[in-house]
Amino acid sequence: MAGPVTPTPKLIDVARWLWIASACVGMLRFVVQLFDRETLVAEARRQNPAMNQDQIDAGVNGGVLFGLLIAVAVLLAYTRLANTMARGRNWARIVLTVLGGASVAFGLFRLGAWASGVAAELGVEMRAVDLAVTLVTTVLDATAIVLMYRVSAHFRKRVTVDSTFLRT
């Protein structure tokens, strides 16, 4: 018989949903970009001027399908990691910290490049919706990281329970 189930601390539950929300926002923006067929075809034509229209269409279709598969896999991975973290697994918290830290660093870099004008000088177009998504996901990820570490006892308790179980 299993021991009593301890409820997930509120901050951990909020962090879980922030991770999932961040992944959903990022995936939604990526999917919108995938369905901008005109831009994808124009870019394929620019990169491969010798290709005919059938080849370009096939390449774009394959790229969209592959992109959708990757987007779903990333969303599932983040959801699984967030749920595992909420159950008190410290390794999931560490993985999310590394992924989220990279996301926050990249987001701050992107926002800084836009704000300083460096992106424009390099010819990189940054649309308002891209900046908004970057800002939202950066804030969501940073907040989720902070919340996970505000309730470190949740993870220590889990380690103690696991090690006790292993000794029996």
Summary of the structure (lengths in Angstrom):
residues: 168
radius of gyration: 20.8
end to end distance: 13.6
largest distance: 68.1
contacts: 451
relative contact order: 0.15
helix: 83%
strand: 0%
